[in-house]
Amino acid sequence: MTILVTGARGHVGRAVLDALVAAGQDVRASSRDATTLDVPTAKVSADLEDPSTLDAALDGVSAVFLYTRPSGIDGFVKAAEAAGVRHVVLLSSGATLEPDSAHSRIARVHRAAEEALIAAPFAETILHPGAFATNVLGWRADIAEGVVRTPYPDARIGAVHERDMGDVAAKVLADGSHLGEALQLTGPEPISFREQAAVLADVLGLPLAVEELTPEQATERMVALGWPPEVPPGVLRVWERTTREPAPVTDVVREVTGHAPRTFRQWAEDHRADFA
Ligand SMILES: NC(=O)c1ccc[n+]([C@@H]2O[C@H](COP(=O)([O-])OP(=O)(O)OC[C@H]3O[C@@H](n4cnc5c(N)ncnc54)[C@H](OP(=O)(O)O)[C@@H]3O)[C@@H](O)[C@H]2O)c1
C-alpha cells in the first residue's frame, strides 16, 4: 500500500513523511515542483489546484495526507476515487470549531474542503489543529532586532508542534484508523505570546523585549505578508478572546500516538537553527 504525502516540503507534510518513513511505510512525496524536493522517498509533481496533474501522483495509492486547497478539491475527489484511494487525512484547521466561524474566511475555506471529503465515497479523517508553533518563525526579523512585536501579547494559544501533527497523521494513515473522525490537535498547555517570547529568549540566549502592536498595525503587517485583507479580522478576534479565555487544549496527540504532545520549549529547541 502506497501512501501519498502532498506538500512534502511543508512543515507538517515533511513531519508526516518523516514519521511514515520511520514506521517503514511505502511513501510517495509530492510537491508542485518535485524536481527541487529533497526527500528519502519516491517523489512526484502534483498541483492540487490542477486536477490534470493528479493521476500520476495517485496511481497505486491507497491513502493520502492532504493539504487544504478548496479550489481543487472536487477534482482531487474525482481523481482519488478513480485511483481507488480508501482513506484521506486532511490538514484542516481548528478555526472551523470557533464559535464565530461563520464569519471567518479561514474557517470557510477549510470547511469547504472538509465537506467535499465527507461527501466522497472514501473515508476521511479531519485534523483540526490549533495555532501552529511554527507561526513564531514569522517573528525572525523582529527577533534579530531583539524584540517580538505582536498584538495581544497575553493571548493564550495551544501552540502545536508540527511533529505531533505528523505523528498523528502518520499513525492514522498507517493503521487506517479514526475513519470518519475529526481530531482536535493542540500542544500540551495554553501559552501566551509573551511566554513564547520568554521561552525563545531563554533557548536562544538572547534578551527579547515584547512590543504590543495595535490591531491596525497587526492587520497592516499581515496584509503586507500576503494575507488577503479579509483574514486578519477573524484571527485578531480569536487572539483577543484568548486573552480572556485561553484556547482549548486536548490530549488527542497522546490518545492517538501514545506520547505526550511536545511543549513549546521542545519546539524552540528543535528550531534553534532557524533563528541563527
Ligand atoms: N499556521 C497555523 O496556525 C495553522 C493552524 C491551523 C491550520 N493550518 C493549516 O496548515 C496549513 C499550513 O501548513 P504548513 O505550516 O505545513 O505549511 P507550509 O510549511 O507553508 O507548506 C505548505 C505546503 O503546501 C503545498 N502547496 C501549496 N499550494 C499547493 C498546491 N496548489 N498543490 C499542492 N501543494 C501545494 C506546498 O508545497 P510546494 O510548494 O512544494 O508545492 C507546501 O509544501 C495551512 O494551509 C492551513 O491550512 C495552519
PDBQT file of the ligand as one rigid body, heavy atoms in Angstrom, charges set to zero:
ROOT
HETATM    1  N1  LIG A 301      -0.493  28.336  10.847  1.00  0.00    +0.000 N 
HETATM    2  C1  LIG A 301      -1.441  27.912  11.675  1.00  0.00    +0.000 C 
HETATM    3  O1  LIG A 301      -1.511  28.314  12.846  1.00  0.00    +0.000 OA
HETATM    4  C2  LIG A 301      -2.462  26.922  11.171  1.00  0.00    +0.000 A 
HETATM    5  C3  LIG A 301      -3.441  26.475  12.054  1.00  0.00    +0.000 A 
HETATM    6  C4  LIG A 301      -4.351  25.518  11.602  1.00  0.00    +0.000 A 
HETATM    7  C5  LIG A 301      -4.275  25.031  10.309  1.00  0.00    +0.000 A 
HETATM    8  N2  LIG A 301      -3.325  25.489   9.458  1.00  0.00    +0.000 N 
HETATM    9  C6  LIG A 301      -3.242  24.904   8.094  1.00  0.00    +0.000 C 
HETATM   10  O2  LIG A 301      -1.932  24.460   7.862  1.00  0.00    +0.000 OA
HETATM   11  C7  LIG A 301      -1.510  24.807   6.541  1.00  0.00    +0.000 C 
HETATM   12  C8  LIG A 301      -0.047  25.224   6.576  1.00  0.00    +0.000 C 
HETATM   13  O3  LIG A 301       0.732  24.101   6.922  1.00  0.00    +0.000 OA
HETATM   14  P1  LIG A 301       2.318  24.205   6.930  1.00  0.00    +0.000 P 
HETATM   15  O4  LIG A 301       2.745  25.124   8.002  1.00  0.00    +0.000 OA
HETATM   16  O5  LIG A 301       2.860  22.835   6.898  1.00  0.00    +0.000 OA
HETATM   17  O6  LIG A 301       2.528  24.928   5.534  1.00  0.00    +0.000 OA
HETATM   18  P2  LIG A 301       3.871  25.265   4.738  1.00  0.00    +0.000 P 
HETATM   19  O7  LIG A 301       5.063  24.865   5.516  1.00  0.00    +0.000 OA
HETATM   20  O8  LIG A 301       3.718  26.674   4.281  1.00  0.00    +0.000 OA
HETATM   21  O9  LIG A 301       3.723  24.300   3.472  1.00  0.00    +0.000 OA
HETATM   22  C9  LIG A 301       2.642  24.422   2.601  1.00  0.00    +0.000 C 
HETATM   23  C10 LIG A 301       2.707  23.243   1.641  1.00  0.00    +0.000 C 
HETATM   24  O10 LIG A 301       1.553  23.320   0.777  1.00  0.00    +0.000 OA
HETATM   25  C11 LIG A 301       1.991  22.923  -0.505  1.00  0.00    +0.000 C 
HETATM   26  N3  LIG A 301       1.116  23.542  -1.507  1.00  0.00    +0.000 N 
HETATM   27  C12 LIG A 301       0.798  24.851  -1.616  1.00  0.00    +0.000 A 
HETATM   28  N4  LIG A 301      -0.021  25.018  -2.684  1.00  0.00    +0.000 NA
HETATM   29  C13 LIG A 301      -0.189  23.799  -3.252  1.00  0.00    +0.000 A 
HETATM   30  C14 LIG A 301      -0.895  23.322  -4.372  1.00  0.00    +0.000 A 
HETATM   31  N5  LIG A 301      -1.616  24.142  -5.165  1.00  0.00    +0.000 N 
HETATM   32  N6  LIG A 301      -0.825  21.998  -4.685  1.00  0.00    +0.000 NA
HETATM   33  C15 LIG A 301      -0.072  21.164  -3.916  1.00  0.00    +0.000 A 
HETATM   34  N7  LIG A 301       0.608  21.543  -2.821  1.00  0.00    +0.000 NA
HETATM   35  C16 LIG A 301       0.549  22.853  -2.500  1.00  0.00    +0.000 A 
HETATM   36  C17 LIG A 301       3.413  23.430  -0.625  1.00  0.00    +0.000 C 
HETATM   37  O11 LIG A 301       4.114  22.553  -1.493  1.00  0.00    +0.000 OA
HETATM   38  P3  LIG A 301       5.073  23.030  -2.711  1.00  0.00    +0.000 P 
HETATM   39  O12 LIG A 301       5.364  24.488  -2.512  1.00  0.00    +0.000 OA
HETATM   40  O13 LIG A 301       6.276  22.164  -2.576  1.00  0.00    +0.000 OA
HETATM   41  O14 LIG A 301       4.258  22.721  -3.917  1.00  0.00    +0.000 OA
HETATM   42  C18 LIG A 301       3.932  23.269   0.792  1.00  0.00    +0.000 C 
HETATM   43  O15 LIG A 301       4.579  22.027   0.953  1.00  0.00    +0.000 OA
HETATM   44  C19 LIG A 301      -2.381  25.985   6.088  1.00  0.00    +0.000 C 
HETATM   45  O16 LIG A 301      -2.650  25.783   4.744  1.00  0.00    +0.000 OA
HETATM   46  C20 LIG A 301      -3.590  25.842   6.960  1.00  0.00    +0.000 C 
HETATM   47  O17 LIG A 301      -4.484  25.131   6.140  1.00  0.00    +0.000 OA
HETATM   48  C21 LIG A 301      -2.396  26.418   9.861  1.00  0.00    +0.000 A 
ENDROOT
TORSDOF 0
